[in-house]
Amino acid sequence: MRKSGRRVNSIKLPGAAYQAGNLREGMEIVRRCLDADPDDGRAWELCGLIHYSGGHFSHSVYALESASALVPLRPAGRVCLGHAYAKVNRVGLACDLLTDLIDDDSISEPLLLRLRWDSIPSTGPTWQFELVDE
């Protein structure tokens, strides 16, 4: 139980840095969390979201896949993973995951619309996913 409480608390600091748009600080903190507990699925998920927001899609895929082996991904993590698959040319996986997400009631329309707008060619991602506890 104590370990579980530590995991929840360990995500607050990097999550706050991520929400504030400070990706570098968020990544430094999340890496320390993962050094202390490499089985912290939520830290891996946050790591993937930070990489995604920074446009590092192959790193995002690795981190989000690592997270999904440990915990169920939250909606933002699932959407980021599907989009990151497309960005690293894993089109079959992207299509499978994103097709499933379209019919998933836990994925909000605004989240899917953000994915749609972000899919339009640009210099990189221009927004961040909001972390929501479910």
N, CA, C and O atoms as a GROMACS GRO file, in nm:
protein
  536
    1MET      N    1   0.082  -0.119   0.000
    1MET     CA    2   0.000   0.000   0.000
    1MET      C    3   0.087   0.126   0.000
    1MET      O    4   0.058   0.223  -0.070
    2ARG      N    5   0.191   0.121   0.077
    2ARG     CA    6   0.281   0.236   0.084
    2ARG      C    7   0.342   0.265  -0.053
    2ARG      O    8   0.353   0.381  -0.094
    3LYS      N    9   0.382   0.157  -0.121
    3LYS     CA   10   0.441   0.173  -0.254
    3LYS      C   11   0.341   0.240  -0.348
    3LYS      O   12   0.378   0.328  -0.425
    4SER      N   13   0.215   0.199  -0.341
    4SER     CA   14   0.112   0.258  -0.425
    4SER      C   15   0.097   0.408  -0.395
    4SER      O   16   0.086   0.488  -0.488
    5GLY      N   17   0.097   0.445  -0.267
    5GLY     CA   18   0.088   0.586  -0.231
    5GLY      C   19   0.205   0.665  -0.283
    5GLY      O   20   0.189   0.779  -0.326
    6ARG      N   21   0.325   0.605  -0.279
    6ARG     CA   22   0.443   0.673  -0.329
    6ARG      C   23   0.430   0.698  -0.480
    6ARG      O   24   0.471   0.802  -0.529
    7ARG      N   25   0.374   0.604  -0.550
    7ARG     CA   26   0.357   0.620  -0.694
    7ARG      C   27   0.265   0.737  -0.726
    7ARG      O   28   0.295   0.818  -0.813
    8VAL      N   29   0.154   0.746  -0.655
    8VAL     CA   30   0.062   0.857  -0.680
    8VAL      C   31   0.134   0.989  -0.654
    8VAL      O   32   0.125   1.081  -0.736
    9ASN      N   33   0.204   1.000  -0.543
    9ASN     CA   34   0.274   1.123  -0.510
    9ASN      C   35   0.388   1.150  -0.606
    9ASN      O   36   0.418   1.266  -0.635
   10SER      N   37   0.452   1.046  -0.657
   10SER     CA   38   0.567   1.065  -0.746
   10SER      C   39   0.527   1.130  -0.878
   10SER      O   40   0.611   1.192  -0.943
   11ILE      N   41   0.403   1.118  -0.918
   11ILE     CA   42   0.358   1.173  -1.045
   11ILE      C   43   0.313   1.318  -1.031
   11ILE      O   44   0.303   1.388  -1.132
   12LYS      N   45   0.287   1.365  -0.913
   12LYS     CA   46   0.236   1.502  -0.897
   12LYS      C   47   0.336   1.606  -0.945
   12LYS      O   48   0.297   1.698  -1.018
   13LEU      N   49   0.461   1.597  -0.907
   13LEU     CA   50   0.560   1.698  -0.946
   13LEU      C   51   0.586   1.698  -1.096
   13LEU      O   52   0.579   1.805  -1.158
   14PRO      N   53   0.617   1.583  -1.159
   14PRO     CA   54   0.639   1.590  -1.304
   14PRO      C   55   0.511   1.625  -1.378
   14PRO      O   56   0.516   1.690  -1.483
   15GLY      N   57   0.396   1.582  -1.326
   15GLY     CA   58   0.269   1.616  -1.390
   15GLY      C   59   0.244   1.765  -1.387
   15GLY      O   60   0.195   1.822  -1.484
   16ALA      N   61   0.277   1.829  -1.276
   16ALA     CA   62   0.259   1.974  -1.265
   16ALA      C   63   0.353   2.047  -1.361
   16ALA      O   64   0.313   2.143  -1.426
   17ALA      N   65   0.477   2.001  -1.370
   17ALA     CA   66   0.572   2.064  -1.464
   17ALA      C   67   0.524   2.046  -1.607
   17ALA      O   68   0.532   2.139  -1.687
   18TYR      N   69   0.474   1.927  -1.640
   18TYR     CA   70   0.422   1.899  -1.774
   18TYR      C   71   0.304   1.990  -1.805
   18TYR      O   72   0.297   2.050  -1.912
   19GLN      N   73   0.209   2.000  -1.710
   19GLN     CA   74   0.091   2.084  -1.731
   19GLN      C   75   0.129   2.230  -1.750
   19GLN      O   76   0.062   2.304  -1.822
   20ALA      N   77   0.237   2.272  -1.685
   20ALA     CA   78   0.284   2.411  -1.698
   20ALA      C   79   0.362   2.433  -1.827
   20ALA      O   80   0.404   2.545  -1.856
   21GLY      N   81   0.382   2.327  -1.904
   21GLY     CA   82   0.454   2.339  -2.030
   21GLY      C   83   0.605   2.328  -2.016
   21GLY      O   84   0.678   2.350  -2.112
   22ASN      N   85   0.652   2.295  -1.897
   22ASN     CA   86   0.795   2.280  -1.874
   22ASN      C   87   0.834   2.134  -1.896
   22ASN      O   88   0.849   2.057  -1.801
   23LEU      N   89   0.849   2.098  -2.022
   23LEU     CA   90   0.874   1.958  -2.058
   23LEU      C   91   1.008   1.908  -2.005
   23LEU      O   92   1.018   1.795  -1.959
   24ARG      N   93   1.109   1.992  -2.011
   24ARG     CA   94   1.242   1.950  -1.964
   24ARG      C   95   1.240   1.916  -1.816
   24ARG      O   96   1.289   1.811  -1.774
   25GLU      N   97   1.182   2.005  -1.736
   25GLU     CA   98   1.175   1.980  -1.591
   25GLU      C   99   1.089   1.857  -1.562
   25GLU      O  100   1.125   1.773  -1.479
   26GLY      N  101   0.976   1.846  -1.630
   26GLY     CA  102   0.890   1.730  -1.612
   26GLY      C  103   0.962   1.600  -1.644
   26GLY      O  104   0.947   1.501  -1.573
   27MET      N  105   1.040   1.601  -1.753
   27MET     CA  106   1.114   1.480  -1.791
   27MET      C  107   1.223   1.447  -1.690
   27MET      O  108   1.244   1.330  -1.658
   28GLU      N  109   1.291   1.548  -1.640
   28GLU     CA  110   1.396   1.522  -1.539
   28GLU      C  111   1.336   1.457  -1.415
   28GLU      O  112   1.392   1.362  -1.360
   29ILE      N  113   1.222   1.507  -1.372
   29ILE     CA  114   1.158   1.452  -1.252
   29ILE      C  115   1.106   1.311  -1.279
   29ILE      O  116   1.123   1.222  -1.197
   30VAL      N  117   1.042   1.291  -1.394
   30VAL     CA  118   0.987   1.159  -1.423
   30VAL      C  119   1.099   1.056  -1.439
   30VAL      O  120   1.081   0.940  -1.402
   31ARG      N  121   1.212   1.096  -1.492
   31ARG     CA  122   1.326   1.002  -1.501
   31ARG      C  123   1.375   0.962  -1.364
   31ARG      O  124   1.412   0.847  -1.342
   32ARG      N  125   1.377   1.057  -1.272
   32ARG     CA  126   1.416   1.022  -1.134
   32ARG      C  127   1.315   0.926  -1.072
   32ARG      O  128   1.352   0.833  -1.000
   33CYS      N  129   1.187   0.948  -1.101
   33CYS     CA  130   1.084   0.857  -1.052
   33CYS      C  131   1.105   0.716  -1.107
   33CYS      O  132   1.092   0.618  -1.034
   34LEU      N  133   1.137   0.708  -1.235
   34LEU     CA  134   1.159   0.576  -1.297
   34LEU      C  135   1.288   0.512  -1.251
   34LEU      O  136   1.297   0.390  -1.243
   35ASP      N  137   1.389   0.593  -1.219
   35ASP     CA  138   1.511   0.537  -1.161
   35ASP      C  139   1.481   0.472  -1.027
   35ASP      O  140   1.535   0.367  -0.994
   36ALA      N  141   1.394   0.536  -0.949
   36ALA     CA  142   1.358   0.485  -0.816
   36ALA      C  143   1.264   0.364  -0.826
   36ALA      O  144   1.270   0.274  -0.743
   37ASP      N  145   1.177   0.364  -0.928
   37ASP     CA  146   1.079   0.255  -0.943
   37ASP      C  147   1.051   0.232  -1.092
   37ASP      O  148   0.959   0.293  -1.147
   38PRO      N  149   1.128   0.145  -1.157
   38PRO     CA  150   1.110   0.123  -1.300
   38PRO      C  151   0.977   0.056  -1.337
   38PRO      O  152   0.944   0.046  -1.455
   39ASP      N  153   0.901   0.010  -1.238
   39ASP     CA  154   0.772  -0.052  -1.263
   39ASP      C  155   0.655   0.045  -1.239
   39ASP      O  156   0.541   0.001  -1.226
   40ASP      N  157   0.683   0.173  -1.232
   40ASP     CA  158   0.579   0.273  -1.212
   40ASP      C  159   0.513   0.305  -1.346
   40ASP      O  160   0.562   0.388  -1.423
   41GLY      N  161   0.403   0.238  -1.373
   41GLY     CA  162   0.335   0.253  -1.501
   41GLY      C  163   0.288   0.394  -1.530
   41GLY      O  164   0.294   0.439  -1.645
   42ARG      N  165   0.241   0.464  -1.428
   42ARG     CA  166   0.194   0.602  -1.450
   42ARG      C  167   0.311   0.694  -1.483
   42ARG      O  168   0.296   0.788  -1.561
   43ALA      N  169   0.427   0.668  -1.425
   43ALA     CA  170   0.545   0.749  -1.461
   43ALA      C  171   0.584   0.722  -1.606
   43ALA      O  172   0.620   0.815  -1.679
   44TRP      N  173   0.577   0.596  -1.650
   44TRP     CA  174   0.605   0.565  -1.790
   44TRP      C  175   0.505   0.634  -1.882
   44TRP      O  176   0.542   0.686  -1.987
   45GLU      N  177   0.378   0.635  -1.840
   45GLU     CA  178   0.276   0.701  -1.922
   45GLU      C  179   0.305   0.851  -1.934
   45GLU      O  180   0.299   0.907  -2.043
   46LEU      N  181   0.337   0.914  -1.823
   46LEU     CA  182   0.369   1.056  -1.826
   46LEU      C  183   0.494   1.081  -1.910
   46LEU      O  184   0.501   1.180  -1.983
   47CYS      N  185   0.591   0.993  -1.899
   47CYS     CA  186   0.712   1.003  -1.982
   47CYS      C  187   0.674   1.002  -2.131
   47CYS      O  188   0.726   1.081  -2.210
   48GLY      N  189   0.584   0.913  -2.167
   48GLY     CA  190   0.538   0.906  -2.306
   48GLY      C  191   0.465   1.031  -2.350
   48GLY      O  192   0.482   1.076  -2.463
   49LEU      N  193   0.383   1.088  -2.262
   49LEU     CA  194   0.311   1.211  -2.295
   49LEU      C  195   0.407   1.328  -2.312
   49LEU      O  196   0.390   1.412  -2.401
   50ILE      N  197   0.509   1.333  -2.227
   50ILE     CA  198   0.608   1.441  -2.238
   50ILE      C  199   0.686   1.427  -2.368
   50ILE      O  200   0.706   1.525  -2.440
   51HIS      N  201   0.730   1.305  -2.399
   51HIS     CA  202   0.801   1.284  -2.526
   51HIS      C  203   0.711   1.321  -2.644
   51HIS      O  204   0.756   1.383  -2.740
   52TYR      N  205   0.584   1.283  -2.636
   52TYR     CA  206   0.491   1.313  -2.744
   52TYR      C  207   0.479   1.465  -2.762
   52TYR      O  208   0.486   1.516  -2.873
   53SER      N  209   0.462   1.535  -2.651
   53SER     CA  210   0.447   1.682  -2.658
   53SER      C  211   0.571   1.749  -2.714
   53SER      O  212   0.563   1.856  -2.775
   54GLY      N  213   0.686   1.687  -2.693
   54GLY     CA  214   0.810   1.741  -2.747
   54GLY      C  215   0.839   1.698  -2.889
   54GLY      O  216   0.940   1.736  -2.947
   55GLY      N  217   0.749   1.618  -2.948
   55GLY     CA  218   0.767   1.573  -3.085
   55GLY      C  219   0.863   1.455  -3.100
   55GLY      O  220   0.908   1.426  -3.211
   56HIS      N  221   0.894   1.387  -2.991
   56HIS     CA  222   0.984   1.272  -2.993
   56HIS      C  223   0.899   1.145  -2.996
   56HIS      O  224   0.883   1.076  -2.894
   57PHE      N  225   0.845   1.114  -3.114
   57PHE     CA  226   0.742   1.012  -3.125
   57PHE      C  227   0.794   0.870  -3.101
   57PHE      O  228   0.721   0.789  -3.043
   58SER      N  229   0.914   0.837  -3.144
   58SER     CA  230   0.964   0.701  -3.120
   58SER      C  231   0.987   0.679  -2.971
   58SER      O  232   0.961   0.570  -2.920
   59HIS      N  233   1.036   0.780  -2.900
   59HIS     CA  234   1.053   0.770  -2.755
   59HIS      C  235   0.916   0.762  -2.686
   59HIS      O  236   0.900   0.690  -2.586
   60SER      N  237   0.820   0.835  -2.739
   60SER     CA  238   0.685   0.832  -2.684
   60SER      C  239   0.626   0.692  -2.697
   60SER      O  240   0.567   0.640  -2.602
   61VAL      N  241   0.641   0.631  -2.814
   61VAL     CA  242   0.590   0.495  -2.834
   61VAL      C  243   0.653   0.399  -2.734
   61VAL      O  244   0.582   0.320  -2.671
   62TYR      N  245   0.784   0.405  -2.718
   62TYR     CA  246   0.852   0.315  -2.625
   62TYR      C  247   0.797   0.333  -2.482
   62TYR      O  248   0.764   0.235  -2.415
   63ALA      N  249   0.787   0.457  -2.438
   63ALA     CA  250   0.741   0.483  -2.302
   63ALA      C  251   0.595   0.442  -2.283
   63ALA      O  252   0.560   0.382  -2.181
   64LEU      N  253   0.510   0.472  -2.380
   64LEU     CA  254   0.368   0.437  -2.367
   64LEU      C  255   0.347   0.287  -2.376
   64LEU      O  256   0.259   0.233  -2.308
   65GLU      N  257   0.423   0.219  -2.459
   65GLU     CA  258   0.414   0.072  -2.462
   65GLU      C  259   0.463   0.014  -2.329
   65GLU      O  260   0.405  -0.083  -2.280
   66SER      N  261   0.568   0.071  -2.272
   66SER     CA  262   0.616   0.026  -2.141
   66SER      C  263   0.508   0.046  -2.036
   66SER      O  264   0.485  -0.041  -1.952
   67ALA      N  265   0.442   0.161  -2.040
   67ALA     CA  266   0.335   0.190  -1.945
   67ALA      C  267   0.221   0.091  -1.960
   67ALA      O  268   0.168   0.041  -1.861
   68SER      N  269   0.184   0.062  -2.085
   68SER     CA  270   0.067  -0.025  -2.108
   68SER      C  271   0.092  -0.168  -2.062
   68SER      O  272  -0.003  -0.243  -2.041
   69ALA      N  273   0.219  -0.206  -2.047
   69ALA     CA  274   0.250  -0.338  -1.994
   69ALA      C  275   0.230  -0.342  -1.842
   69ALA      O  276   0.223  -0.450  -1.782
   70LEU      N  277   0.222  -0.224  -1.780
   70LEU     CA  278   0.213  -0.215  -1.634
   70LEU      C  279   0.078  -0.168  -1.583
   70LEU      O  280   0.032  -0.212  -1.477
   71VAL      N  281   0.013  -0.079  -1.657
   71VAL     CA  282  -0.116  -0.022  -1.616
   71VAL      C  283  -0.200   0.001  -1.742
   71VAL      O  284  -0.145   0.015  -1.851
   72PRO      N  285  -0.332   0.006  -1.727
   72PRO     CA  286  -0.414   0.045  -1.842
   72PRO      C  287  -0.387   0.193  -1.874
   72PRO      O  288  -0.388   0.276  -1.784
   73LEU      N  289  -0.364   0.223  -1.999
   73LEU     CA  290  -0.341   0.363  -2.037
   73LEU      C  291  -0.470   0.443  -2.023
   73LEU      O  292  -0.579   0.395  -2.053
   74ARG      N  293  -0.454   0.567  -1.977
   74ARG     CA  294  -0.567   0.659  -1.972
   74ARG      C  295  -0.597   0.705  -2.115
   74ARG      O  296  -0.516   0.683  -2.205
   75PRO      N  297  -0.712   0.769  -2.136
   75PRO     CA  298  -0.748   0.811  -2.272
   75PRO      C  299  -0.640   0.892  -2.344
   75PRO      O  300  -0.610   0.865  -2.460
   76ALA      N  301  -0.580   0.990  -2.277
   76ALA     CA  302  -0.477   1.072  -2.343
   76ALA      C  303  -0.359   0.986  -2.385
   76ALA      O  304  -0.303   1.006  -2.494
   77GLY      N  305  -0.320   0.892  -2.302
   77GLY     CA  306  -0.209   0.803  -2.336
   77GLY      C  307  -0.241   0.716  -2.456
   77GLY      O  308  -0.156   0.692  -2.541
   78ARG      N  309  -0.365   0.668  -2.463
   78ARG     CA  310  -0.405   0.582  -2.575
   78ARG      C  311  -0.409   0.661  -2.706
   78ARG      O  312  -0.366   0.612  -2.810
   79VAL      N  313  -0.461   0.783  -2.699
   79VAL     CA  314  -0.467   0.866  -2.820
   79VAL      C  315  -0.326   0.903  -2.866
   79VAL      O  316  -0.295   0.895  -2.984
   80CYS      N  317  -0.240   0.942  -2.772
   80CYS     CA  318  -0.102   0.975  -2.807
   80CYS      C  319  -0.031   0.855  -2.868
   80CYS      O  320   0.042   0.869  -2.966
   81LEU      N  321  -0.051   0.737  -2.811
   81LEU     CA  322   0.014   0.618  -2.864
   81LEU      C  323  -0.033   0.591  -3.007
   81LEU      O  324   0.049   0.561  -3.094
   82GLY      N  325  -0.162   0.600  -3.031
   82GLY     CA  326  -0.213   0.577  -3.167
   82GLY      C  327  -0.156   0.676  -3.267
   82GLY      O  328  -0.116   0.638  -3.377
   83HIS      N  329  -0.152   0.803  -3.229
   83HIS     CA  330  -0.099   0.905  -3.318
   83HIS      C  331   0.052   0.889  -3.336
   83HIS      O  332   0.104   0.907  -3.446
   84ALA      N  333   0.122   0.856  -3.228
   84ALA     CA  334   0.267   0.837  -3.236
   84ALA      C  335   0.300   0.717  -3.326
   84ALA      O  336   0.398   0.721  -3.400
   85TYR      N  337   0.218   0.612  -3.320
   85TYR     CA  338   0.238   0.500  -3.413
   85TYR      C  339   0.236   0.549  -3.557
   85TYR      O  340   0.320   0.510  -3.638
   86ALA      N  341   0.140   0.634  -3.589
   86ALA     CA  342   0.132   0.688  -3.726
   86ALA      C  343   0.256   0.770  -3.759
   86ALA      O  344   0.309   0.760  -3.870
   87LYS      N  345   0.302   0.850  -3.663
   87LYS     CA  346   0.418   0.935  -3.687
   87LYS      C  347   0.546   0.856  -3.710
   87LYS      O  348   0.636   0.905  -3.779
   88VAL      N  349   0.557   0.735  -3.653
   88VAL     CA  350   0.678   0.653  -3.671
   88VAL      C  351   0.655   0.544  -3.777
   88VAL      O  352   0.728   0.446  -3.785
   89ASN      N  353   0.551   0.564  -3.857
   89ASN     CA  354   0.520   0.479  -3.972
   89ASN      C  355   0.483   0.336  -3.932
   89ASN      O  356   0.515   0.241  -4.003
   90ARG      N  357   0.417   0.322  -3.820
   90ARG     CA  358   0.359   0.193  -3.781
   90ARG      C  359   0.209   0.204  -3.806
   90ARG      O  360   0.127   0.200  -3.714
   91VAL      N  361   0.177   0.218  -3.934
   91VAL     CA  362   0.043   0.255  -3.978
   91VAL      C  363  -0.062   0.152  -3.938
   91VAL      O  364  -0.172   0.188  -3.898
   92GLY      N  365  -0.030   0.025  -3.949
   92GLY     CA  366  -0.126  -0.079  -3.912
   92GLY      C  367  -0.167  -0.068  -3.766
   92GLY      O  368  -0.285  -0.074  -3.733
   93LEU      N  369  -0.068  -0.052  -3.679
   93LEU     CA  370  -0.099  -0.037  -3.536
   93LEU      C  371  -0.176   0.092  -3.511
   93LEU      O  372  -0.270   0.093  -3.432
   94ALA      N  373  -0.138   0.199  -3.578
   94ALA     CA  374  -0.208   0.327  -3.562
   94ALA      C  375  -0.354   0.312  -3.601
   94ALA      O  376  -0.443   0.354  -3.527
   95CYS      N  377  -0.379   0.253  -3.716
   95CYS     CA  378  -0.517   0.235  -3.763
   95CYS      C  379  -0.597   0.149  -3.666
   95CYS      O  380  -0.712   0.182  -3.634
   96ASP      N  381  -0.539   0.039  -3.620
   96ASP     CA  382  -0.610  -0.049  -3.527
   96ASP      C  383  -0.646   0.024  -3.399
   96ASP      O  384  -0.761   0.019  -3.355
   97LEU      N  385  -0.549   0.092  -3.339
   97LEU     CA  386  -0.573   0.159  -3.212
   97LEU      C  387  -0.669   0.277  -3.228
   97LEU      O  388  -0.762   0.292  -3.149
   98LEU      N  389  -0.646   0.360  -3.329
   98LEU     CA  390  -0.731   0.478  -3.347
   98LEU      C  391  -0.873   0.439  -3.387
   98LEU      O  392  -0.968   0.507  -3.348
   99THR      N  393  -0.889   0.332  -3.463
   99THR     CA  394  -1.023   0.286  -3.499
   99THR      C  395  -1.097   0.242  -3.373
   99THR      O  396  -1.215   0.273  -3.356
  100ASP      N  397  -1.029   0.169  -3.286
  100ASP     CA  398  -1.091   0.128  -3.160
  100ASP      C  399  -1.128   0.249  -3.074
  100ASP      O  400  -1.232   0.248  -3.007
  101LEU      N  401  -1.044   0.351  -3.075
  101LEU     CA  402  -1.069   0.469  -2.992
  101LEU      C  403  -1.192   0.547  -3.037
  101LEU      O  404  -1.262   0.607  -2.955
  102ILE      N  405  -1.219   0.547  -3.166
  102ILE     CA  406  -1.334   0.622  -3.218
  102ILE      C  407  -1.464   0.571  -3.157
  102ILE      O  408  -1.555   0.649  -3.129
  103ASP      N  409  -1.473   0.440  -3.135
  103ASP     CA  410  -1.594   0.381  -3.079
  103ASP      C  411  -1.592   0.370  -2.926
  103ASP      O  412  -1.687   0.319  -2.867
  104ASP      N  413  -1.487   0.419  -2.863
  104ASP     CA  414  -1.472   0.409  -2.718
  104ASP      C  415  -1.534   0.530  -2.650
  104ASP      O  416  -1.490   0.643  -2.670
  105ASP      N  417  -1.638   0.505  -2.569
  105ASP     CA  418  -1.708   0.615  -2.502
  105ASP      C  419  -1.621   0.688  -2.400
  105ASP      O  420  -1.654   0.800  -2.361
  106SER      N  421  -1.511   0.626  -2.354
  106SER     CA  422  -1.426   0.694  -2.255
  106SER      C  423  -1.336   0.800  -2.320
  106SER      O  424  -1.275   0.879  -2.249
  107ILE      N  425  -1.328   0.802  -2.452
  107ILE     CA  426  -1.248   0.901  -2.523
  107ILE      C  427  -1.341   1.015  -2.564
  107ILE      O  428  -1.436   0.995  -2.640
  108SER      N  429  -1.313   1.133  -2.513
  108SER     CA  430  -1.401   1.247  -2.541
  108SER      C  431  -1.384   1.294  -2.686
  108SER      O  432  -1.278   1.278  -2.747
  109GLU      N  433  -1.490   1.353  -2.737
  109GLU     CA  434  -1.484   1.409  -2.872
  109GLU      C  435  -1.376   1.517  -2.883
  109GLU      O  436  -1.303   1.520  -2.982
  110PRO      N  437  -1.365   1.608  -2.785
  110PRO     CA  438  -1.259   1.709  -2.795
  110PRO      C  439  -1.119   1.648  -2.804
  110PRO      O  440  -1.032   1.701  -2.874
  111LEU      N  441  -1.098   1.537  -2.734
  111LEU     CA  442  -0.967   1.470  -2.740
  111LEU      C  443  -0.942   1.416  -2.881
  111LEU      O  444  -0.832   1.432  -2.935
  112LEU      N  445  -1.042   1.353  -2.939
  112LEU     CA  446  -1.026   1.302  -3.076
  112LEU      C  447  -1.014   1.416  -3.176
  112LEU      O  448  -0.939   1.404  -3.273
  113LEU      N  449  -1.086   1.526  -3.156
  113LEU     CA  450  -1.074   1.640  -3.246
  113LEU      C  451  -0.935   1.703  -3.238
  113LEU      O  452  -0.880   1.746  -3.340
  114ARG      N  453  -0.878   1.707  -3.119
  114ARG     CA  454  -0.741   1.758  -3.107
  114ARG      C  455  -0.645   1.671  -3.185
  114ARG      O  456  -0.553   1.722  -3.249
  115LEU      N  457  -0.666   1.543  -3.181
  115LEU     CA  458  -0.583   1.451  -3.258
  115LEU      C  459  -0.599   1.481  -3.407
  115LEU      O  460  -0.500   1.485  -3.481
  116ARG      N  461  -0.720   1.503  -3.450
  116ARG     CA  462  -0.746   1.533  -3.591
  116ARG      C  463  -0.674   1.661  -3.633
  116ARG      O  464  -0.608   1.663  -3.737
  117TRP      N  465  -0.685   1.766  -3.554
  117TRP     CA  466  -0.620   1.890  -3.591
  117TRP      C  467  -0.469   1.878  -3.585
  117TRP      O  468  -0.398   1.936  -3.667
  118ASP      N  469  -0.419   1.802  -3.490
  118ASP     CA  470  -0.275   1.784  -3.478
  118ASP      C  471  -0.220   1.700  -3.592
  118ASP      O  472  -0.101   1.707  -3.622
  119SER      N  473  -0.306   1.621  -3.657
  119SER     CA  474  -0.262   1.536  -3.767
  119SER      C  475  -0.235   1.616  -3.894
  119SER      O  476  -0.169   1.565  -3.986
  120ILE      N  477  -0.283   1.736  -3.902
  120ILE     CA  478  -0.256   1.820  -4.017
  120ILE      C  479  -0.107   1.856  -4.015
  120ILE      O  480  -0.056   1.899  -3.911
  121PRO      N  481  -0.037   1.840  -4.128
  121PRO     CA  482   0.107   1.866  -4.129
  121PRO      C  483   0.141   2.003  -4.072
  121PRO      O  484   0.081   2.104  -4.107
  122SER      N  485   0.240   2.002  -3.984
  122SER     CA  486   0.286   2.126  -3.921
  122SER      C  487   0.429   2.104  -3.876
  122SER      O  488   0.490   2.001  -3.905
  123THR      N  489   0.481   2.200  -3.805
  123THR     CA  490   0.618   2.188  -3.756
  123THR      C  491   0.628   2.100  -3.633
  123THR      O  492   0.739   2.070  -3.588
  124GLY      N  493   0.517   2.060  -3.578
  124GLY     CA  494   0.519   1.974  -3.460
  124GLY      C  495   0.395   1.997  -3.377
  124GLY      O  496   0.311   2.080  -3.412
  125PRO      N  497   0.381   1.923  -3.268
  125PRO     CA  498   0.262   1.938  -3.185
  125PRO      C  499   0.253   2.078  -3.126
  125PRO      O  500   0.353   2.138  -3.086
  126THR      N  501   0.130   2.128  -3.122
  126THR     CA  502   0.111   2.263  -3.071
  126THR      C  503   0.025   2.264  -2.946
  126THR      O  504  -0.021   2.370  -2.903
  127TRP      N  505   0.003   2.147  -2.886
  127TRP     CA  506  -0.080   2.140  -2.767
  127TRP      C  507  -0.033   2.023  -2.684
  127TRP      O  508   0.050   1.943  -2.726
  128GLN      N  509  -0.089   2.015  -2.563
  128GLN     CA  510  -0.056   1.906  -2.473
  128GLN      C  511  -0.187   1.841  -2.429
  128GLN      O  512  -0.291   1.907  -2.422
  129PHE      N  513  -0.180   1.713  -2.400
  129PHE     CA  514  -0.295   1.646  -2.343
  129PHE      C  515  -0.305   1.681  -2.196
  129PHE      O  516  -0.204   1.694  -2.128
  130GLU      N  517  -0.427   1.695  -2.148
  130GLU     CA  518  -0.448   1.722  -2.006
  130GLU      C  519  -0.449   1.589  -1.932
  130GLU      O  520  -0.516   1.495  -1.974
  131LEU      N  521  -0.377   1.582  -1.823
  131LEU     CA  522  -0.379   1.463  -1.739
  131LEU      C  523  -0.506   1.462  -1.658
  131LEU      O  524  -0.535   1.558  -1.586
  132VAL      N  525  -0.581   1.355  -1.668
  132VAL     CA  526  -0.706   1.344  -1.595
  132VAL      C  527  -0.704   1.212  -1.522
  132VAL      O  528  -0.682   1.107  -1.583
  133ASP      N  529  -0.728   1.215  -1.392
  133ASP     CA  530  -0.741   1.092  -1.315
  133ASP      C  531  -0.878   1.036  -1.340
  133ASP      O  532  -0.978   1.107  -1.338
  134GLU      N  533  -0.883   0.906  -1.364
  134GLU     CA  534  -1.013   0.842  -1.392
  134GLU      C  535  -1.056   0.758  -1.276
  134GLU      O  536  -1.163   0.696  -1.281
   0.00000   0.00000   0.00000
